[in-house]
Amino acid sequence: MEDVFLLKESVLSFLDRSGALLQLAEDCKPFNDIQRNEAVYRFCIRVNPSDLIELDPRLGDCVLNDPLKATALFQSVCFLSIKTLSLIEKIHTESQVNVILKFTHLPPFPEYTLDLCEFPCGYGPMRPVAMEGLAIAMTRVSKYTQGARFLCSEEDCPCSTGFHHIRVHAPGATESATVRSDFSCLLCSSHLKEDIKFRVLGDKQLVELIHVKALDVLKVHPPSALRYQSVTLFLRDELCNSMRIGRLYRVLGIPAHVHQWPNVTWSVEANSVQPWEPEYTGTISSNFQALLTATACSPWRFSAIVANTFGSPVVPPGLYSTLKLGLLLSLVQGREDNPDSLHCLDLLALTTDTLILERLMTYSLGLAGRGVRHPATGEMFASLSRDEHGAGTANIHAGSALLATGGVCMLGDLGHHRKDKMDALQSALESRTVSVIIPGKKYGEDADQQISFPVQCSFWALADSTAPSNKTTRTDSTVLGTVDMGPVPAQLAEAFGLVILCREAGGKQALLAQTVHTLRRAVQPGEPLYPSCMQFTTQDYKELLAHTQRIQTELSPGAEMMIHGYYMASRRVRSDSGHGAKVSVASIKLLISLAEAHSKLCLRSTVLEEDAVIAVLLCENAITLRHGASALVIPPDAAFPCDLCDLEALHRRDLILEQLQQSILHFVYAYAPGAASYITEEE
């Protein structure tokens, strides 16, 4: 008893020093409303374990290793404080005070860390632990009983009135542990009946958390012997809706065994939830640093060489350079650590050789901070199942696109996807949201419920341009510059921001180069195939992309004016062409995103006019493939108008891009009224 009294003294001292006692007085004020008549009064107290250990090591040890006992100590002290200070007159017994200890953090020791890669879970002590992981499924918010008042059915028993029998939810307890009909009086053993009007309800939500490395199974890495096991989190009250599917979180919680006869399941009662960002400590490799120094004379050369040599394990340098640049720009705009700032760059590649392009996209997907390869028969957005933890509600499971939040979802050949899947993809690309309908009758509700999720990933897809088209011939199919999209509907192709036609001018020579490259990779795996000046390892590219994603950019006046001028001029030209407006409002976002990505790829924090030139060329080529050429005449592969075989070729490309830059400016002057007042032409 003396030890308990000393611990309570320490609790009171902590509450006083930390300001929690004053906060308790503030939290009591709403409960004094005469219209509120509850059996249980809930209070949250923020606890810093380090402060407790410094104040009283025994109390700190109790909080970290026996949280239920620590909660009882805080409950007793809070009740005495409330009664002594007359904060709430309606509280009569200690059991009416429901104290929740909220941990600010836990000691950084293995004993207080739960690695979700470990299997099996559930054999350690039931003490607070910290874990990091990815939310892959969640239920909608439902109700649970925080506390209830029971009265003895024997009228002569003292417990037939008052607040002697109070049931309060405890971590790991089911609803039947708090409220059911077979409780007995502690004094006379008579049957207890609940006083319904004093029941206190709260919100709860279930979330499935799994180690982020589990996504490697859906990526391109070879299967490993590791087993990834998800853990079920119970979010209650203020923590509900604090997590979103596809996001990374750091969770502090208390493990609990949930008894549902005849089974016992292991879960975690979440105590606090914070967004989690993996630490980045990488640097740019010396190879790319040397290249950056060597190409400082031109704003275009660094990105040209990076794209030209990219994907050398799959294709030889110089092939599919425009596509490789598009893939790199899309990877640069990925933000796994902050999906809300993601600028999606969706890419559709048209080709006659889907096998090689799929290999190139698969290789590129391995460099994404988060990448998911979507199987044609899998769920792209979300699916439903019944919750298995007794809640009886719908459990929403993330599909490939939601799992790829902040990264890339690779769809592969669109010719393998059903029409309804492509219609859903088109809707998601246009609205950047996906809605899930929860049938009310199936999941115990009176009406159907619709829940929407943001789609925050970039989509990569390819299509065989020689495949038969399942759509009727368009009247504008003969417009100069357009190509047949094969099995891809025109509306879906329009929804993709970047459309790239992969055609190699070399013809048979390009095919021979690819064949020789593939054979040499098969016969001499791991050996360098090209001169050392053209060799950049996959790790070099990973480090470069990880660094570029964290560069903060701002538009220079020249870049901003070129982008807006081209946008206005292009809308006017294509609107007056007789085929309707072909440049949507989303195009301005695409142009800015492309320019910013090119600036980051060149390791610049300021978006130059030269970055805007690349953005305009890529965007104009994409629009031309869909709707035909305009007054702005540019070559089909404008970003790579010549092979980059030597230094002279790089210089020749710079000269061509400078000429195209002037062509864009003249186009803006001619078709965008007032453009001359805010764009200064470079002589």
C-alpha positions as CSV (number, residue, x, y, z in Angstrom):
1,M,0.0,0.0,0.0
2,E,2.8,2.3,0.8
3,D,4.4,1.8,-2.6
4,V,1.0,2.5,-4.3
5,F,0.7,5.7,-2.3
6,L,4.2,6.8,-3.3
7,L,3.4,6.1,-7.0
8,K,0.2,8.2,-6.7
9,E,2.2,11.0,-5.2
10,S,4.5,10.9,-8.2
11,V,1.6,10.8,-10.6
12,L,0.2,14.0,-8.9
13,S,3.6,15.7,-9.1
14,F,3.8,14.8,-12.8
15,L,0.3,16.1,-13.5
16,D,1.2,19.4,-11.7
17,R,4.6,19.9,-13.4
18,S,3.5,19.0,-16.9
19,G,0.4,21.2,-16.9
20,A,-1.9,18.2,-17.2
21,L,-3.7,19.2,-14.0
22,L,-4.8,22.5,-15.5
23,Q,-5.8,20.7,-18.7
24,L,-7.8,18.3,-16.7
25,A,-9.8,21.2,-15.2
26,E,-10.4,22.6,-18.7
27,D,-11.6,19.2,-20.0
28,C,-14.0,18.9,-17.1
29,K,-16.0,22.1,-18.0
30,P,-18.0,20.6,-20.9
31,F,-19.2,17.7,-18.7
32,N,-20.9,20.2,-16.3
33,D,-23.6,20.8,-18.9
34,I,-26.9,19.8,-17.2
35,Q,-28.0,18.0,-20.4
36,R,-25.1,15.6,-20.3
37,N,-25.7,12.7,-18.1
38,E,-23.1,9.9,-18.6
39,A,-21.9,6.9,-16.7
40,V,-18.2,7.4,-17.8
41,Y,-16.2,10.6,-18.4
42,R,-13.2,10.2,-20.7
43,F,-9.9,12.1,-20.3
44,C,-6.8,11.9,-22.4
45,I,-3.4,12.7,-20.7
46,R,-0.2,13.1,-22.7
47,V,2.6,11.2,-21.2
48,N,6.3,11.6,-21.9
49,P,8.0,8.4,-20.6
50,S,11.4,10.2,-20.2
51,D,9.8,12.8,-17.9
52,L,8.3,10.1,-15.8
53,I,11.6,8.2,-15.5
54,E,13.4,11.3,-14.5
55,L,10.7,12.1,-11.9
56,D,10.2,8.5,-10.5
57,P,11.9,5.6,-12.2
58,R,9.4,3.2,-10.7
59,L,6.5,5.1,-12.2
60,G,8.3,5.3,-15.5
61,D,8.9,1.5,-15.5
62,C,5.2,0.9,-14.6
63,V,4.0,3.1,-17.5
64,L,6.3,1.4,-20.0
65,N,5.9,-2.2,-18.9
66,D,2.5,-2.4,-17.2
67,P,0.3,0.2,-18.8
68,L,-3.0,-1.1,-17.3
69,K,-1.6,-0.7,-13.8
70,A,-0.3,2.8,-14.7
71,T,-3.7,3.7,-16.1
72,A,-5.3,2.7,-12.8
73,L,-2.9,4.9,-10.8
74,F,-3.7,7.9,-13.1
75,Q,-7.4,7.2,-12.8
76,S,-7.3,7.2,-9.0
77,V,-5.4,10.5,-8.9
78,C,-7.6,12.2,-11.5
79,F,-10.7,11.1,-9.6
80,L,-9.4,12.5,-6.3
81,S,-8.4,15.7,-8.0
82,I,-11.9,16.1,-9.6
83,K,-13.6,15.5,-6.3
84,T,-11.2,17.7,-4.2
85,L,-11.4,20.6,-6.7
86,S,-15.2,20.0,-7.3
87,L,-14.7,20.0,-11.0
88,I,-17.6,17.6,-11.8
89,E,-20.3,17.1,-9.3
90,K,-21.9,14.2,-11.3
91,I,-18.9,11.9,-10.7
92,H,-19.5,9.7,-7.7
93,T,-17.1,6.7,-8.0
94,E,-13.6,6.2,-9.3
95,S,-14.8,3.8,-12.0
96,Q,-16.6,6.7,-13.7
97,V,-13.3,8.3,-14.7
98,N,-11.9,6.8,-17.9
99,V,-8.3,7.8,-18.3
100,I,-6.4,7.3,-21.6
101,L,-2.6,7.7,-21.4
102,K,-1.3,9.1,-24.7
103,F,2.4,8.5,-25.2
104,T,4.4,11.2,-26.9
105,H,7.2,8.8,-27.8
106,L,8.8,5.5,-26.6
107,P,12.4,4.8,-25.7
108,P,14.5,3.9,-28.9
109,F,15.3,0.4,-27.7
110,P,14.5,-2.9,-29.4
111,E,12.2,-3.9,-26.5
112,Y,9.8,-1.1,-27.5
113,T,10.0,-1.6,-31.2
114,L,7.9,-4.0,-33.3
115,D,9.4,-4.9,-36.6
116,L,6.5,-6.0,-38.9
117,C,8.9,-8.3,-40.8
118,E,9.2,-10.5,-37.7
119,F,7.0,-13.6,-37.7
120,P,5.1,-14.7,-35.7
121,C,3.9,-11.8,-33.7
122,G,2.1,-11.9,-30.4
123,Y,4.4,-13.8,-28.1
124,G,6.0,-10.7,-26.4
125,P,4.8,-8.8,-23.4
126,M,1.8,-6.6,-23.7
127,R,3.6,-3.3,-23.4
128,P,3.7,-0.2,-25.6
129,V,5.6,-0.7,-28.9
130,A,6.4,1.5,-31.9
131,M,6.0,0.3,-35.4
132,E,6.2,1.7,-38.9
133,G,4.3,0.4,-41.9
134,L,1.9,0.9,-44.8
135,A,-1.9,1.1,-44.4
136,I,-3.3,-1.5,-46.9
137,A,-6.9,-1.8,-45.7
138,M,-9.4,-0.1,-43.4
139,T,-13.0,-0.3,-42.3
140,R,-15.4,2.6,-42.2
141,V,-16.0,4.2,-38.8
142,S,-18.4,2.4,-36.5
143,K,-19.6,2.6,-32.9
144,Y,-18.4,0.9,-29.8
145,T,-19.3,1.2,-26.1
146,Q,-16.8,3.3,-24.1
147,G,-18.7,2.7,-20.8
148,A,-22.0,1.5,-19.4
149,R,-23.8,1.6,-16.0
150,F,-25.3,-1.5,-14.6
151,L,-27.9,-1.8,-11.7
152,C,-28.7,-4.7,-9.5
153,S,-32.1,-6.2,-10.1
154,E,-32.6,-6.8,-6.4
155,E,-34.4,-3.6,-5.1
156,D,-33.1,-4.0,-1.5
157,C,-29.5,-4.2,-2.7
158,P,-27.4,-1.0,-2.3
159,C,-26.2,-1.6,-5.9
160,S,-29.7,-1.1,-7.3
161,T,-28.9,2.6,-7.4
162,G,-25.8,4.7,-7.8
163,F,-22.7,4.0,-9.8
164,H,-21.3,0.8,-8.2
165,H,-21.1,-1.3,-11.3
166,I,-19.5,0.5,-14.2
167,R,-18.1,-1.3,-17.2
168,V,-15.3,0.5,-19.2
169,H,-13.7,-0.7,-22.4
170,A,-10.2,-2.0,-22.0
171,P,-7.5,-2.6,-24.7
172,G,-8.2,-5.9,-26.5
173,A,-11.7,-6.2,-25.1
174,T,-14.6,-7.0,-27.4
175,E,-18.0,-5.4,-27.2
176,S,-19.4,-8.3,-25.3
177,A,-16.8,-7.8,-22.6
178,T,-18.2,-4.4,-21.9
179,V,-21.9,-4.9,-22.5
180,R,-23.8,-8.2,-22.1
181,S,-26.7,-9.6,-20.1
182,D,-25.1,-12.2,-17.8
183,F,-23.2,-9.9,-15.3
184,S,-23.9,-10.5,-11.6
185,C,-23.9,-8.2,-8.6
186,L,-20.7,-8.3,-6.5
187,L,-22.7,-7.9,-3.3
188,C,-25.7,-10.2,-3.6
189,S,-24.9,-12.1,-6.9
190,S,-28.2,-11.0,-8.4
191,H,-28.6,-10.4,-12.1
192,L,-27.4,-7.0,-13.3
193,K,-29.3,-5.0,-15.9
194,E,-27.9,-2.1,-17.9
195,D,-29.2,1.5,-17.5
196,I,-29.3,2.2,-21.2
197,K,-29.6,6.0,-20.9
198,F,-26.2,6.2,-19.3
199,R,-24.4,4.2,-22.1
200,V,-21.5,6.2,-23.6
201,L,-20.6,5.4,-27.3
202,G,-17.4,6.1,-29.1
203,D,-16.0,5.7,-32.6
204,K,-13.7,2.9,-33.8
205,Q,-12.0,2.0,-37.0
206,L,-9.9,-1.0,-38.0
207,V,-6.7,-0.6,-40.1
208,E,-4.4,-3.2,-41.6
209,L,-0.7,-2.2,-41.3
210,I,2.1,-4.1,-43.1
211,H,5.8,-3.6,-43.6
212,V,6.5,-1.4,-46.6
213,K,8.9,-4.0,-48.0
214,A,5.9,-6.2,-48.7
215,L,5.4,-4.0,-51.8
216,D,8.5,-5.6,-53.3
217,V,6.3,-8.6,-54.0
218,L,4.2,-6.4,-56.2
219,K,7.2,-4.7,-57.8
220,V,10.0,-6.3,-59.8
221,H,12.3,-7.8,-57.1
222,P,12.6,-11.6,-57.1
223,P,10.6,-13.3,-54.4
224,S,12.3,-13.8,-51.1
225,A,12.0,-16.2,-48.2
226,L,10.6,-13.5,-45.9
227,R,7.0,-13.6,-44.9
228,Y,5.2,-10.3,-44.4
229,Q,2.3,-10.4,-41.9
230,S,-0.1,-7.5,-41.5
231,V,-1.2,-6.4,-38.1
232,T,-4.7,-5.1,-37.2
233,L,-4.8,-1.7,-35.6
234,F,-7.9,-0.5,-33.6
235,L,-8.3,3.2,-33.9
236,R,-10.7,4.8,-31.4
237,D,-12.4,8.1,-31.0
238,E,-10.0,11.0,-31.9
239,L,-7.7,8.6,-33.9
240,C,-10.5,7.6,-36.3
241,N,-9.9,8.8,-39.9
242,S,-6.3,9.7,-39.0
243,M,-4.9,7.2,-41.5
244,R,-5.4,6.8,-45.2
245,I,-4.9,3.8,-47.4
246,G,-1.6,3.7,-49.2
247,R,0.2,6.0,-46.7
248,L,3.2,5.3,-44.4
249,Y,2.7,5.8,-40.6
250,R,4.5,5.5,-37.4
251,V,2.2,4.0,-34.7
252,L,2.5,3.7,-31.0
253,G,0.2,1.1,-29.6
254,I,-0.4,-1.6,-27.0
255,P,-0.6,-5.2,-28.2
256,A,-3.7,-7.1,-27.1
257,H,-5.2,-10.6,-27.4
258,V,-8.7,-10.3,-28.6
259,H,-10.8,-13.3,-27.4
260,Q,-13.5,-14.3,-29.9
261,W,-14.5,-17.9,-28.9
262,P,-13.1,-20.2,-30.0
263,N,-10.3,-18.1,-31.5
264,V,-7.8,-15.6,-30.0
265,T,-6.5,-12.9,-32.4
266,W,-3.5,-10.6,-31.9
267,S,-4.0,-6.9,-32.6
268,V,-2.8,-3.5,-31.5
269,E,-4.7,-0.8,-29.8
270,A,-3.3,2.4,-31.4
271,N,-2.2,5.0,-28.9
272,S,-0.9,7.7,-31.3
273,V,-0.5,7.9,-35.1
274,Q,1.9,10.1,-37.0
275,P,2.8,10.2,-40.7
276,W,6.2,8.5,-41.3
277,E,8.8,9.4,-43.8
278,P,11.7,7.0,-44.5
279,E,15.1,8.7,-43.9
280,Y,17.1,9.6,-47.0
281,T,20.9,9.7,-46.5
282,G,22.1,9.1,-50.1
283,T,24.2,11.3,-52.3
284,I,24.8,11.7,-56.0
285,S,27.4,9.3,-57.3
286,S,30.8,10.6,-58.4
287,N,30.0,9.5,-62.0
288,F,27.0,11.8,-62.3
289,Q,28.8,14.6,-60.4
290,A,31.6,14.5,-63.0
291,L,29.0,14.4,-65.8
292,L,27.3,17.5,-64.4
293,T,30.6,19.4,-64.4
294,A,31.4,18.3,-67.9
295,T,28.0,19.4,-69.3
296,A,27.7,22.7,-67.5
297,C,28.1,24.5,-70.8
298,S,24.6,23.5,-71.9
299,P,21.2,23.4,-70.0
300,W,20.2,20.3,-72.1
301,R,23.2,18.0,-72.2
302,F,23.1,16.5,-68.7
303,S,19.5,15.2,-69.0
304,A,20.2,14.1,-72.6
305,I,23.1,11.9,-71.6
306,V,21.2,10.6,-68.5
307,A,18.2,9.6,-70.6
308,N,20.3,8.3,-73.6
309,T,22.2,5.8,-71.4
310,F,19.3,4.9,-69.1
311,G,18.1,1.4,-69.1
312,S,21.3,-0.1,-70.4
313,P,20.5,-3.5,-68.8
314,V,17.5,-3.7,-71.1
315,V,18.1,-1.6,-74.3
316,P,21.3,-0.2,-75.8
317,P,22.1,3.5,-75.4
318,G,20.4,5.6,-78.0
319,L,17.2,3.5,-78.4
320,Y,13.9,4.8,-77.2
321,S,15.5,8.0,-75.8
322,T,12.3,10.0,-75.7
323,L,10.5,7.3,-73.8
324,K,13.4,6.9,-71.4
325,L,13.3,10.7,-70.8
326,G,9.6,10.5,-70.1
327,L,10.1,7.6,-67.6
328,L,12.8,9.5,-65.8
329,L,10.7,12.7,-65.6
330,S,7.8,10.6,-64.2
331,L,10.2,9.0,-61.6
332,V,11.6,12.4,-60.6
333,Q,8.1,13.7,-59.8
334,G,7.4,10.7,-57.4
335,R,7.0,11.7,-53.7
336,E,6.5,8.7,-51.5
337,D,7.3,10.8,-48.4
338,N,4.7,13.4,-49.3
339,P,2.1,12.2,-51.8
340,D,0.1,15.4,-51.4
341,S,2.8,17.3,-53.3
342,L,3.0,14.7,-56.1
343,H,2.7,16.0,-59.6
344,C,1.4,13.0,-61.5
345,L,3.0,12.3,-64.9
346,D,1.0,9.6,-66.6
347,L,2.6,8.0,-69.6
348,L,1.2,5.9,-72.5
349,A,3.8,4.4,-74.9
350,L,2.7,3.2,-78.4
351,T,4.9,0.6,-80.0
352,T,5.2,-2.3,-82.3
353,D,7.4,-4.2,-79.9
354,T,5.6,-4.4,-76.5
355,L,8.0,-7.0,-75.1
356,I,11.0,-4.7,-75.1
357,L,9.1,-1.7,-73.8
358,E,7.5,-3.7,-71.0
359,R,11.0,-4.8,-70.0
360,L,12.2,-1.2,-70.0
361,M,9.2,-0.1,-67.9
362,T,9.7,-2.9,-65.5
363,Y,13.4,-2.0,-65.1
364,S,12.4,1.7,-64.5
365,L,9.7,0.6,-62.0
366,G,12.5,-0.9,-59.9
367,L,14.0,2.6,-59.5
368,A,10.8,4.1,-58.1
369,G,10.6,4.9,-54.4
370,R,7.3,3.0,-54.5
371,G,6.2,1.1,-57.6
372,V,3.5,-1.5,-58.1
373,R,3.1,-3.7,-61.2
374,H,-0.6,-4.2,-61.7
375,P,-1.7,-7.6,-63.0
376,A,-4.5,-7.4,-65.6
377,T,-6.7,-9.7,-63.6
378,G,-6.1,-7.9,-60.3
379,E,-8.0,-5.1,-58.6
380,M,-6.8,-1.7,-59.7
381,F,-8.4,0.5,-57.1
382,A,-10.2,-1.1,-54.2
383,S,-12.1,-4.2,-53.2
384,L,-14.5,-5.1,-50.3
385,S,-14.7,-7.9,-47.8
386,R,-16.4,-8.5,-44.5
387,D,-14.4,-7.6,-41.4
388,E,-13.1,-10.6,-39.5
389,H,-12.8,-9.0,-36.1
390,G,-16.4,-8.9,-35.1
391,A,-17.2,-5.4,-36.3
392,G,-19.5,-6.8,-39.0
393,T,-18.7,-3.9,-41.3
394,A,-17.0,-3.6,-44.7
395,N,-13.2,-3.9,-45.0
396,I,-11.8,-1.8,-47.8
397,H,-8.7,-3.3,-49.4
398,A,-6.3,-1.2,-51.4
399,G,-5.8,-2.1,-55.1
400,S,-2.6,-1.5,-57.1
401,A,-3.2,2.2,-57.6
402,L,-3.8,3.0,-54.0
403,L,-0.8,0.9,-52.9
404,A,1.3,2.9,-55.3
405,T,0.4,6.2,-53.6
406,G,3.3,8.7,-54.1
407,G,4.9,6.4,-56.8
408,V,4.2,4.6,-60.0
409,C,1.5,2.0,-61.0
410,M,2.6,0.1,-64.1
411,L,-0.4,-1.2,-66.0
412,G,1.5,-3.0,-68.8
413,D,-0.2,-3.7,-72.2
414,L,-3.7,-2.1,-72.2
415,G,-4.8,-4.6,-74.8
416,H,-4.9,-7.2,-72.0
417,H,-7.4,-5.2,-69.9
418,R,-11.2,-5.5,-70.0
419,K,-13.3,-2.5,-71.2
420,D,-14.8,-1.9,-67.8
421,K,-11.3,-1.7,-66.3
422,M,-10.2,0.8,-68.9
423,D,-13.4,2.9,-68.3
424,A,-12.6,2.9,-64.5
425,L,-9.0,3.9,-65.4
426,Q,-10.2,6.8,-67.6
427,S,-12.5,8.1,-64.8
428,A,-9.6,7.9,-62.3
429,L,-7.2,9.7,-64.6
430,E,-9.7,12.5,-65.2
431,S,-10.9,13.1,-61.7
432,R,-7.9,11.8,-59.7
433,T,-10.4,10.1,-57.3
434,V,-12.0,6.7,-57.1
435,S,-15.2,5.9,-55.3
436,V,-16.2,2.7,-53.5
437,I,-19.9,1.8,-53.0
438,I,-20.6,-0.2,-49.8
439,P,-23.9,-2.1,-50.1
440,G,-25.9,-1.3,-47.0
441,K,-27.9,-4.6,-46.9
442,K,-24.8,-6.7,-47.2
443,Y,-23.0,-5.0,-44.4
444,G,-25.8,-4.3,-41.9
445,E,-26.7,-0.7,-42.8
446,D,-30.0,0.9,-43.9
447,A,-28.5,2.6,-47.0
448,D,-25.6,2.3,-49.3
449,Q,-22.5,4.4,-48.5
450,Q,-20.0,5.9,-50.9
451,I,-16.4,6.5,-49.9
452,S,-13.9,8.4,-52.1
453,F,-10.2,8.0,-52.2
454,P,-7.6,10.3,-53.9
455,V,-5.6,8.6,-56.6
456,Q,-2.0,10.0,-56.1
457,C,0.2,8.0,-58.3
458,S,1.5,8.1,-61.9
459,F,0.3,5.5,-64.4
460,W,2.5,3.8,-67.0
461,A,0.9,1.9,-69.8
462,L,1.8,0.7,-73.3
463,A,-0.2,-0.4,-76.3
464,D,0.5,-2.2,-79.6
465,S,-0.2,0.4,-82.3
466,T,-0.5,-2.3,-84.9
467,A,-3.2,-4.2,-82.9
468,P,-6.8,-4.0,-84.3
469,S,-8.9,-1.2,-83.0
470,N,-12.3,-2.0,-81.5
471,K,-13.6,1.5,-82.1
472,T,-15.2,3.0,-85.2
473,T,-13.1,5.0,-87.6
474,R,-13.0,8.7,-86.7
475,T,-13.6,11.4,-89.3
476,D,-10.3,13.0,-88.4
477,S,-8.2,9.8,-88.6
478,T,-6.4,11.1,-91.7
479,V,-5.2,14.3,-90.1
480,L,-1.5,14.8,-90.5
481,G,0.5,13.5,-87.6
482,T,-2.1,11.3,-85.9
483,V,-1.6,7.6,-85.3
484,D,-3.9,4.7,-84.5
485,M,-4.0,4.1,-80.8
486,G,-4.7,0.4,-81.3
487,P,-7.0,-1.0,-78.6
488,V,-6.9,2.2,-76.5
489,P,-10.1,4.2,-76.7
490,A,-9.6,7.9,-77.8
491,Q,-11.0,9.2,-74.5
492,L,-8.6,7.1,-72.5
493,A,-5.6,8.2,-74.6
494,E,-6.7,11.8,-74.0
495,A,-6.7,11.2,-70.3
496,F,-3.0,10.2,-70.3
497,G,-0.9,13.3,-70.1
498,L,2.1,12.1,-72.0
499,V,1.7,9.9,-75.2
500,I,4.9,8.8,-76.8
501,L,5.2,6.9,-80.1
502,C,8.3,4.7,-80.0
503,R,9.6,4.5,-83.5
504,E,13.3,4.2,-84.3
505,A,14.5,5.9,-87.4
506,G,17.2,3.2,-87.9
507,G,14.7,0.5,-88.8
508,K,16.6,-2.7,-89.2
509,Q,19.7,-1.2,-87.8
510,A,17.9,-0.4,-84.5
511,L,16.5,-3.9,-84.5
512,L,19.9,-5.4,-85.0
513,A,21.4,-3.3,-82.2
514,Q,18.7,-4.5,-79.8
515,T,19.2,-8.1,-80.8
516,V,23.0,-7.9,-80.3
517,H,22.4,-6.2,-76.9
518,T,20.0,-8.9,-75.7
519,L,22.3,-11.7,-76.8
520,R,25.4,-10.2,-75.2
521,R,23.5,-9.6,-72.0
522,A,22.5,-13.3,-72.0
523,V,26.0,-14.6,-72.8
524,Q,27.9,-12.1,-70.7
525,P,25.7,-11.2,-67.7
526,G,27.0,-8.5,-65.5
527,E,29.9,-7.5,-67.8
528,P,30.1,-4.0,-69.2
529,L,29.0,-3.8,-72.8
530,Y,29.9,-0.2,-73.6
531,P,32.8,2.2,-73.0
532,S,33.3,3.3,-69.4
533,C,32.2,6.9,-70.3
534,M,28.7,5.5,-71.0
535,Q,28.4,3.3,-68.0
536,F,26.2,4.4,-65.1
537,T,25.0,1.7,-62.7
538,T,21.5,1.1,-61.6
539,Q,22.6,2.3,-58.1
540,D,23.8,5.5,-59.6
541,Y,20.4,6.1,-61.1
542,K,18.6,5.2,-57.8
543,E,20.7,7.8,-55.9
544,L,20.2,10.4,-58.6
545,L,16.4,10.0,-58.6
546,A,16.2,9.9,-54.8
547,H,18.1,13.2,-54.7
548,T,16.1,14.9,-57.5
549,Q,12.8,14.1,-55.8
550,R,13.7,16.3,-52.9
551,I,14.7,19.4,-54.9
552,Q,12.4,22.3,-54.4
553,T,11.9,24.3,-57.6
554,E,10.4,27.6,-58.6
555,L,9.5,28.9,-62.1
556,S,11.6,31.6,-63.6
557,P,9.7,34.4,-65.4
558,G,10.9,33.1,-68.8
559,A,9.7,29.6,-68.2
560,E,6.4,30.7,-66.8
561,M,5.7,33.0,-69.8
562,M,6.7,30.4,-72.4
563,I,4.4,27.8,-70.8
564,H,1.4,30.1,-70.5
565,G,2.1,31.6,-73.9
566,Y,2.2,28.2,-75.6
567,Y,-0.9,27.1,-73.8
568,M,-2.9,30.1,-74.9
569,A,-1.6,29.9,-78.5
570,S,-2.2,26.2,-78.8
571,R,-5.7,26.4,-77.4
572,R,-6.5,29.2,-79.9
573,V,-5.0,27.4,-82.9
574,R,-6.6,24.0,-82.2
575,S,-10.0,25.5,-81.3
576,D,-10.1,27.3,-84.6
577,S,-9.0,24.2,-86.6
578,G,-12.6,23.0,-86.9
579,H,-12.1,19.9,-84.7
580,G,-12.9,21.5,-81.4
581,A,-10.6,22.4,-78.5
582,K,-7.8,19.8,-78.2
583,V,-5.9,21.4,-75.4
584,S,-7.6,20.9,-72.0
585,V,-7.1,22.9,-68.9
586,A,-5.1,20.0,-67.5
587,S,-2.5,20.6,-70.1
588,I,-1.2,23.6,-68.2
589,K,-0.5,21.4,-65.2
590,L,1.2,18.9,-67.4
591,L,3.5,21.5,-68.9
592,I,4.5,22.9,-65.5
593,S,5.1,19.4,-64.2
594,L,7.2,18.4,-67.1
595,A,9.3,21.6,-66.9
596,E,9.8,21.2,-63.1
597,A,10.8,17.5,-63.6
598,H,13.3,18.4,-66.3
599,S,14.8,21.1,-64.0
600,K,15.1,18.6,-61.1
601,L,16.6,16.0,-63.4
602,C,19.2,18.6,-64.4
603,L,19.8,19.2,-60.6
604,R,18.5,22.8,-60.8
605,S,16.2,24.5,-58.3
606,T,15.1,27.2,-60.9
607,V,13.0,26.1,-63.8
608,L,14.6,27.8,-66.8
609,E,13.1,28.6,-70.2
610,E,15.1,25.7,-71.6
611,D,13.2,23.4,-69.3
612,A,10.0,24.8,-70.6
613,V,11.2,24.1,-74.2
614,I,11.5,20.4,-73.4
615,A,8.0,20.4,-71.8
616,V,6.5,22.1,-74.8
617,L,8.1,19.7,-77.2
618,L,6.9,16.6,-75.3
619,C,3.4,18.0,-74.9
620,E,3.1,19.1,-78.5
621,N,4.3,15.7,-79.8
622,A,1.6,14.0,-77.6
623,I,-1.2,16.3,-78.8
624,T,-0.1,15.8,-82.4
625,L,-0.3,12.0,-82.0
626,R,-3.9,12.3,-80.8
627,H,-5.2,15.2,-82.9
628,G,-2.8,16.0,-85.7
629,A,-0.2,18.7,-86.3
630,S,-0.8,22.4,-85.8
631,A,0.8,25.6,-86.9
632,L,3.8,24.8,-84.6
633,V,5.7,22.4,-86.8
634,I,8.2,20.2,-84.9
635,P,9.8,16.9,-85.8
636,P,8.2,13.7,-84.4
637,D,11.0,13.1,-81.8
638,A,11.7,16.7,-81.1
639,A,13.4,16.1,-77.8
640,F,16.0,13.8,-79.5
641,P,16.2,15.0,-83.1
642,C,19.5,13.1,-83.7
643,D,21.5,10.2,-82.4
644,L,23.8,11.2,-79.5
645,C,26.8,9.2,-80.5
646,D,29.6,11.8,-79.8
647,L,30.3,15.3,-78.6
648,E,29.5,16.7,-82.0
649,A,26.0,15.1,-81.9
650,L,25.4,16.8,-78.5
651,H,26.4,20.2,-80.0
652,R,24.1,19.5,-83.0
653,R,21.2,18.7,-80.7
654,D,21.7,22.0,-78.8
655,L,21.6,24.0,-82.0
656,I,18.4,22.2,-83.1
657,L,16.7,22.8,-79.7
658,E,17.7,26.5,-79.9
659,Q,16.0,26.7,-83.3
660,L,12.9,25.0,-81.9
661,Q,12.9,27.4,-79.0
662,Q,12.7,30.3,-81.4
663,S,10.0,28.5,-83.3
664,I,7.9,28.2,-80.1
665,L,8.4,31.9,-79.4
666,H,7.3,32.9,-82.9
667,F,4.3,30.5,-82.6
668,V,3.3,32.3,-79.3
669,Y,3.8,35.8,-80.9
670,A,1.5,34.8,-83.8
671,Y,-1.4,33.1,-82.0
672,A,-1.4,34.4,-78.4
673,P,-2.6,38.0,-78.2
674,G,-0.4,40.2,-76.0
675,A,2.4,37.6,-75.8
676,A,4.9,40.1,-77.1
677,S,4.4,42.2,-74.0
678,Y,5.6,39.6,-71.6
679,I,8.1,37.5,-73.6
680,T,11.4,38.9,-74.6
681,E,12.7,37.1,-77.7
682,E,16.3,36.1,-77.6
683,E,18.2,37.2,-80.6
